[in-house]
Structure formats: structure tokens, C-alpha cells
Amino acid sequence: MNRILANIRAIRGVIGAIVVDKNRALTYELLPASFTTENIKSIALSLLHLGQSMDRNMSIDFFFENGLARLYNKDKQIILILGQPDLDFNMLGVVCREAVPAISRKLDHGQLALSDTGSESNTVGPEFLLKAINIISTNCIDKIGAYMVTKYLRLAKDELTRTYPVLTGISVDNNGVAFFIKGVSVKSDQDALTAFAHWSNLFLSYCAKATNKLKPADIMELTIDIKDKLNLSGFYQLYADVGV
């Protein structure tokens, strides 16, 4: 992925590019250092919403006072390329005829290398996963209220406990807050990560059947504050893989 984005940025006038995987709610970017994490999160959310409302397989050119941009809205991803006023759209089109399909193939094949993983471990423990569930819960309460969140969190968890015994050690209180049952130890392993990803997906699927205010594709928006760590752990990919 890095090599593809680097080829795009090598075009005269290109400032950088950002890719949003619609299915997994992952982002990949090659942007100047002046773009802060908050800038990138804001752009990614805007692109995700725009990509869901636009026609598929189309491109749009934007003309701003201080620069230009081209957006590709594909079936599974949306790509935004930012440029200076001298951006050569013709050359960009030539390069992107190969680059855009290559990005699609990378995402389809799960070749999701990030631009900078750093030295931090990609593993997340049960405490962090529980925190993720409660961040999702809190953001959903703002949209549909504590009663529905509590109901569907419990329903989804109960449906999955036979498949993922790790969930038997968790309870949900009447305010939609999940917590570990005292005295129950929860192991940190891939099964735990899959269990929490599946629980999140099933919970949002139940919500989507009851209200038009939430849907499974909202996962990125609901977890935007911890997106980077979830991304590195593989949570979003598992979330997409177990989608109902």
C-alpha cells in the first residue's frame, strides 16, 4: 500500500493521498506532517460518509482557491488525492488507472500494511477491548438511549457466549456499561479479539434492525478516538469478516 501511495504522491503537484476502506473502516494515508491526527480523522469520517452517499465507481475533481483534489469512489474504498494548483490531472489519471485497481486488490487480499506501525505492540488486552465496547456503547447511547443500548448489548452477548466463552465473564449494567464479573479471569488471545469484534458487529446489527440511527458501517465513527490501536490489532478486519 505504501508503494502505491508513494507512486501517486510522486506526480507533480500531488500533496498526498488518503484511502478509506469502507468495509473494514480502516484508513491509509501518505500526507504531509502538517496534517495532524485530528485532521486525518476528520477527513476520514467525511470521506466515509461521502462515499456511502455517492454513486459507486465514479471520480470527481475539486477546484479550491489554494489547490486541487480528485476523489475516487469505488465499491469498497474511497480515495482522496490532494494537490497544489499545478497538479497535472492528466498525469494523475494515467497513474491512477493502475494505482486505484491496485489499491482495491490490496484491500481484497488483506494486504493491509500500515505506513508506520512503530515499535508498539499490536496486541490489545481484554481491558482495552472492554474499553472499546464501552466507547461504542456511550456513543450509541447519545443516538438511541441507554435502554436500547443495554437491551441489544445483552442480547448480542448472550447469543455469542456459546461460541466465545470469554464473554461469559462479562456483564452489562442497566446503563449500558460492560464490566468484568468479579473473580473471573479473561485471557488475552486472538479468540478474545474475535469475540469482541463479533459482539460489536452483532450489537450494531441489532440496533440497525430497530432504528435508522445506527448501522454496522458506523463502527469507524463510533471508535474514532481509539481507531489507530484497533486498526493495528486487526479488530476492524475481524469485524468485517464476521459481519452479519
N, C-alpha and C positions, 0 to 999 in steps of 0.2 A: 504494500500500500504506500509506503514511504517513497519508493522509487517512482510510482505513478504520479503522486502529488508533486514530487520534485521535478518531473518532466514537464508538468503543467506550469509550475512556477518559473521554469527556465524560459518561458516565452516572454518576449519583450513586452514590458508593461504590466505583467501579472504581479500582483502584490502577494497573493496567497490563495488558498482554497480550503474549503471545509466540506466534508461528506457526512451526511446523517443517514444511518441505516434505519429505515422505518420499522422493520420487524423487530430488531433487537434493541432499538433505542440507543445505539452506540454512535459516537462521533469520532471522526478522524480529521485532523486539521494540520495544515502547514501554513502558519501565519506569522507575521512579524511579532517580535517580542512586545511591541506596544499594545497588542491585544491581550487584555487581562483575562483571567479565568472567568470572571463575571461577564465580560464582553462575549466570550465564546459561548457560555451557557445561554445568554440571551439570544444570540444569533441562532444557536442550535434549536432552541424552543420555537422561535419564529419560523424557522425552516420546516420543522416537523409539522407545525400547524398548517403552513402554506402548502406543503406537499400533500397533505390529506385533503385539501380543498380544491387543488388544481387538477386539470386533466393530466392523465399519465402520458409518459413518453413525449414530452414537449420541452422546448427550451425558450427562454425569454431573455432578451438583452435589456439592461437597465442603463440609463444615462443620468449621471448625477453632476452636480456643479463641479465637484473635485475628483471625479473618477467614473469608471465604468464597471459593469459586472455582467456576468452571464450565469443563468440558473438552468440546470438540467433537472427536470422532474421525471424520474424513472419509476418503474413499478415498485422497486424495493428500496430505493435510496433517492436522496435529493442532494445535488451537488451545487455549491455556490462558488464561483471563481471571481475574485475581486481584482480590479485593475486600475492603473493610472489612466489619465486622459488619453495617453498614446497607445493604449492596449490595441494590439492588432487582432481584431476579431476573426479575420480570415485565417491567420496562422493558428489562432486558438481553435477554430473549427477543425482544421486539419489534424492537429494533435489530439483533440478530444474525440475524433471519430474512432481512434484506437483506445484512448485512455478511459472513456466512460464505460464501454463494454468490459474493459479490463477490471475496472472497479467493481462492476456487477459480478464478474466471475470470482474475484477475491472474496466478496461477501458471501456468495453462494457456496463456496468451498470452505468457508470458515477460516480463511487465512487472514486473521484479524490482528496482525502485529500492530502495536501502537507505536507512535512516533518516539515516545520517551517513557519507558517503564521505570527508569531509575533503579535504585538498588533496593527499594522497599519490597517486602514480600507481597505476593499476590494473594496469599491466603487470608481469608476472613473467618473469624471465630463465631460461635453461636451468639455471643453477646452483641457483636456488630450486626449480625443478621436479624436479631430480635429488635435492635435499634432501627433497622431498615423497615421492618414490618410496622413499627410504631410511628415512623415518619410517614409512611404510606397512610396509615390509619388516621393520623392527625390531619393530613391534607385532605383526606376523603371526608372527614367529619365537617370540614369547612364547606363542603359541597352538598352532602346529603344528611348530615346529622349523626349523632352518636348511636341512636337506636339501630339504624340500618347498618352502620359500620360494624357494630357489635354482633348483630344477627348474622351477617354474612361472613365475618371473620371466623366466628364459631362454626358455622355450617361448613365452610371450606376446610377448616382444620379437622373437624370430625370426620369428614369424608376421606381425608388423606391419612389418618393415623394408622390404618392397617398397612398402607404402603410404606409410610415413613414413621417408624416407631419413635423417632426423635421428637415428633410433635406431641406425643403423649405427655411429655414433661412440661408442656406449656398450657397456660390457661389465659382466658380473655375476660377482663372485668367488665362491669356494666357501662364503663366509659370508653370502651373500645381499646383499652390498653392491654397489650400482651405481656405476660411475665412468666418467668420460670417458676415452677412449683417448688417450694422449699424442700431441700433434701434430694432432689432429682438431679443427677449429673447428665449433662448433654455433651456428647463428644463432638469435636471439630473434625469433620471429614467431608468428602465430596457428597455423601448422602445428605448431610445436613444442608449443604448449599442447594442441592437439588430440591430438597423438601421445602425450603423457604421460598425458592423461586416458584415452585409449583403452587404453594399456598397463596402467594401473592397473585399469581395469574388466575387461579380459580376464584379467589375473593373478588377480583375486579370483574371477572366474567359474570359472577352472580349479581354484582352491582349493575352491570350493563343491562341485564335482563329486567331489572326493576326500575331503572331510571336512565334517562338520556344524558345525565350529567357526568357519567363516568364510563370508561371503556378500557379494555386491556391495553390498548395502544398508548394510554396516558402514563404508562409506567415511568418513562423518562422525566416527564414533567413532575410527577409525584416524588421522585427521588433525586431531583436535580442537585440538591446540596451534597449528596454523597455519591454522585454519578461516577466520579473517577475511580473510587475504590471498588464500587460494584462492577464497573467495567473491567478492571484488571482481574477481578476474581473469577470472571466468566459468568456472573449472575445473569446478565441480560441475555446471553446466548442460551443458557438453560431455560430462562423464562420463555424465550421464543420457541425453544424445542418442545416444551411441554404444553404449549398453548392449546386451549380447548376450543 
